[in-house]
Amino acid sequence: MIHMKKIRVLVIDDSALIRKLLSEIINSQPDMEAIGSAPDPLVAREMIREMNPDVLTLDVEMPKMDGLDFLEKLMRLRPTPVVMVSTLTERGSDITFRAMELGAVDFVSKPKIDIAVGLKDYGDEIAHKIRIAKSAYLKRPPVSSVIKSVTADAVLPFVSNRIASTEKLIIVGASTGGTEAIKEFLIRMPPDSPGILITQHMPEGFTKSFANRLNDMCKISVAEAQGGERVLPGHAFIAPGHSHLLLKRNGANYITELNQGEPVSRHRPSVDVLFRSAANCAGRNAIGVIMTGMGKDGAAGMLEMHKAGAYNFAQDETSCVVFGMPKEAIAAGGVDEVVPLRDMARCVLSKITSLGSHGSRV
C-alpha cells in the first residue's frame, strides 16, 4: 500500500484559540498535518530549524518580532511557502499586501465575529491555499525592490491616439500571486493608457485596500469598481470581492457593471465572467491578459475573447507563482502570445499601438 506523503504545516499565531482551530482544520485533511504551533516568530524560528515544515501559516500582526520582519528574514535565509492569516482591518490589509511583496504565497482573512465558528467555515479555503502554497514557485524579491514607487523609467511610453486610447481596452484576470503581478503590470502604465478592467480573486474587504494601494503607486487612477463608471483612458477598475465585474456598452461609452450572481468556475468575482463580457461588448477592441493563479477560471472566457477578435496574452510559467490559469487558457486555444511578467506591460502597449485603428489580430 502506497502512503501519501502529507503536507507538513507549522501554525504561527499569538492566539492560542486560533492555533488550536487552525491545527484542527489542518489535521482534519487527509493530505496534511499540523506538525506544531508557535505563539510568536522567535519560537517559530527554532521550530522551523528542527521540523523543516513544508508550509507555514503566519499571523499578520505578531508580538515580540514583527511578522513582516520575520517573513523578510525567512524568505531571504530559508524560503518557505507562507499563507498569511490576516485580520480584516485597514492596518491588517496593508500588512497583508506588504507580506505579498515580501514573498508570501497567499492569505486568508480571519472572520470578524465568532472566530471559532467562522474559521471552521473557512476550513476548505485554508486547506486549499495550503495545498497551492506547497506547489507554488517561491520568489525571493531583492530587499531594495520590495516597495516600488513609480519612477520615470518604470512608466512606459505609449504612442497614444484617439482610437488606441478610447476604443481599446485591457482586460486582466489573476489569482494566486496576482496582487504582485498586477502591481508590476499597472505600475508601468502611462497616464494615457487605455482603460483597464481587472478581476483578481480576493476576499471582500481587501479589494478596496488593494485598489487604494495601487492608486498611490501608479501614474494611472486605480479604484475598486462601484458599477456604472465610464471606462476611460488612464483608469483601472478592480472587481470588488463580493461581485462579478462586467464590461457593458452604453451608447458610445464602455461602462462597468457589478453582478452578485452565483459563483462561476468556483469564484465570485470570476475571470470568466469578465472575459465573456469583454468578448460580447468589445470584441476586437479588447486585449486580454491572464496572469498567475490556480485553476482554470478565465480559460473559457479568454477563448471567447479570442473568437471575438481580441488579442490575448498569458504570463509565462517561469514568472508565475502558480502556472495554472495561464496554462489552462493556453491549452484551450485562446492565447495569442505568452510573455514574462516583466515584459507584459510593454508587449500589451506595443500591440495596442500596432493595432491602431484596424483592430485585427494579424
N, C-alpha and C positions, 0 to 999 in steps of 0.2 A: 504494500500500500504506500503510495507517494504522499508524503506530508507537505502541505503548502507552507512555505516559509512566511511567517506572519510579519507584518509591518510593526516595527518596534517604536513606540511613541513615548516621549517624555513630556509630561504636562508641567508647565511653569506658570504659576498664578499665586498671588498673595492670599487669595481667599480659599480657606480650607473647604468650603462648600463647593466652589467651582472646581477645585482639584478633584474632589470626590465624584462630582457629577460627570466631569469630562472623562475621568478614568472608567466610570461605569459605562458610559456611551461607547468608549473605545473597546473595552473588554467584551461588550455585547456583540461586536462584529466578528464574524468568523475568520477574517483575514488580518486582524490586527490585535495588538495587546499593549496596554499601558505598562511599561516596564518600571515606572516610578513617577514621582511628582515632587516638585520643588517649590518652596514658598517665595524664593527670590533668585535672581541671577547668580549670586555668589554660590549658593548651594547647588544650583543647576550646573554651574561650570565644572564642579567636581564630579557630578553625576554623569555629565556628558563624557568626561575623560574615562570614567570607569565603565560606563554602559554602552557607549557608542550607539546612540539611538539612530533610527532611520529618519524620523521626523520629530520636530518639536512643535507643541502648541505654546504660544507665548502671549501672556497678558500684555496689553498695550501700556498700561500705566503700572509701574512696579516700584517697590521700595528698595532701599539700600544702593542699588545701581540702576540708573535709568535704563528702561527696556531698550531704547534706541542705541545707547552706548554699548549695551550688551550685544545687540544684534550686529552692530557695525564691527565689533571685535570678532564675533563669531564668524561672519561672512569673510572676513579677511584672513583669519587664522585657521578656521576649521569649518568650511562651508557645509551647512546642513539645511535641508528643506525646513522652512518655518511657516506655520499657519498662525497668523495673529488672531487673538481673541479680543475684540475691540468693544469699547463702550460707545454707544451712540450719542456722543456729545460733540460739540464743535471742537473742543480740545482733543477728544478721543479720535475723531475722524482725521484731524490734521496730523496727529501722530501716526495714524494708520497709513496714510499716504506717504509719509516720510519713511515708514518701515518698508513700503513697497520700493521706494527709491533705493533703500539700503540692501534689497535683495530678498525680502520675504516673498514667498510664492503667492499667498492669498490671505484672506481674512474672513472671519465670521463675526457677526455682531452679537453681543450679549443682549438678551431680552431685558427690557427696562423693568417690567413688572413680573413678580413671581418667578424668579430666576430658575428655581428647581423645575417647575413645570415647563417653562419656556425653553430651557436648554435641552430637555428631553425631546421636545418638538423639533429642535434643531439637530437632533442626533444624526439623521440621514445626511444633512448638509455637511456637518462636521466630518463625518466619516468619508463622504465623497471628496471633500477638499484635502483630507489627509492622503487619500489614495492618489489624487492628482499630484500633490506635493512630492510624494515618493518617486514619481516618474518624471518630475519636472527637470528641465535643464537649468542648472543654477548659474547665475551670472554674478560675478564679483565686481561691482562698479568701483572704479577708482574713487578714492575719497574726495578728490578735488572736483569730480563731476557729479557728486550726489545731488546737490541742489543746483539746478541750472536756471539762470535768468537769461532773458533774451539779450544777445549781443549782436552787434552789426553783422558779424559773419555767420550767425546762426540762422537769421532770416534769409530766405532765398529770394532772388529777384524773380519777378513774374511779368512777362510781356503782356500786360493787360489790354484787352479791348472790350467793347461793349458786349459783344457776343460771348466771348470767353468768360467774362466776369458775371454777367447777368443770367445767361441761359444755362451755362454749365453748372453742375452740382457735384459735390464729392460726398459719397455715401459710405460710411465706415461701420464695421462690426468687429467686436472683440470680446474676449472673456478673460480667462486666467492669464495674468501678465499684461493685460491690456491697458491698465492705468498708466504704466510706464511707456508702453508702445504708443499710445495716443498722445501722451505728453511729448514724446520725441518727434512725432509727426506734426502736431499743431504748433510747436514752438518754432518751427521753420516756415510757417505760413505767413506770407506778407499781408499787409492790411487790405490789399485789393484782390485777395484770393477769392475764388468762387465760394458760395455758401456751402456749409458742411453740416450734415446730419450724422449723429453718432449713436449707436446702441452698444453699450458696454454692460455686460451682466454685472449688476451691483445691487446690494440691498437698498430698499427705500431709506431715505435719510442721508445716505452717503453721496448720492449723485449731485446734490446741490453743493456740498462742500467740495467735491471733485471739480465741478464746473467753476466754482469761485477761485479755487486754487489755480486752475489753468488760465483763467481770465487774468489773474495777477502776473502770470509768467509770459503770456503770449502777446504778440502785436495785434492779433485779431481779437474780436469780442467773443467770449465763450460763456454760455449760460445754460442752465437746466431748462429744457423746453417746458413751456406752460400750456401750449396749444394755441393756435391762431396767429402765431408770429409769421411775418413775412420772412422768407429765407433770402437774405440779401448778401452781396459780396462782403467779405471781411467778418462774417458772423458764423459761429458754430453753435449748434444746439445739441445737447446731450439728453437722451431719453431718461426721464425720471425713473427711479427704481420701482415705482408702483404701476407703470403704464407702458404699453406699446407706443412707440413713436412711428408715425406715418408721414409721408410726403403727400400733399394734396395740391390740386390746382384751384385757383380762384381767379377766373378771368385770365389775365396775362401773368399773374403772380403765382409763385410757389409759396405754400404756407405749411406750417406744422399742424399735425393733429395728434391728439392723445386718445388712446383707446384702452379701456380696462377689461377687454375680453379675456377669454381663457388663455392660459399659457400655451405657447406654440413651441415645439421642439423642447419642451420642459421649461421654457423660460418666459417670463414677462418682466421686463421688455425682451422681445425676441428679435434677433438679427434678421431672420427670415421675413418677419412682418415688415420691417423697414425696407429691406431689399425688394420685396414684391411690390410695395407701394411705389418705389422708385422706378421699377420696370413699367408699371402702369401709367405713371404720371410724367416721367421724364424721358424714358426710353433712351435714345442715343445721346441725350444731353447729360446723362449721368456717368460718373466714373465711380466704380465700386472698389472698395478696399476691404479685404478681410485679413484680420490680424490674429495673433496668438490666442489660443483658447482650446479647451477640451470639448469634445463632442462634435456634432455636425450642424449646429444651428448656423444658418446662413448659406449652406451649400445649395439647397434647392432654390432659395431666393436669388442667389447670385447667378445661377443658371438661367432663371427667368430674365434677369437684367441683361445677361449676355444675348439671349434670344431676341430681346427688345432693342438690341443695338448698342448697349453700354459697353465700355471698355473696362475690364476688371483686373485688379492687381491682387496678388496674395503675398503675404510675408513669407520669406523663405524659412526652411527648417532650422538653419543654424542660428538665426536671430530670434526664434520663438522660444518662449518659456515652455509652452506646450504646442506641438505641431499637430493639433487635432482639427480645428475648424478650417485652417487653410488647406490641409491635406485632403479633407473631405470635399472642399469646394473645387480643388484641382481635379480630384478623381471624378467628380460629377460633370466636368467639362465646361464649367462656367468661367474659368480663369484664363485671361489672355497673356499675363506676364507675372512671373514670380521674381521678387526682388528682396534684397536685405532691407531690414528696417531703416538702416542709416541712409539708404538711397530712396526710400519710399516717397517722401515729400517732393524731392527733385524730379523723380520719374513721373509722378502724377501731374505736377505743374507743367512739365515738358510736354506730356501727352496732350494736355488741355490746350496748350499753345499751338501744338502742331495740328490739332483737330480744327482749330479756328472756327469758321462758320459752317464747315462741312458736316461735322458730327459723325462721320463714318468711322468704322473700326479699322479700316485699312490704311 
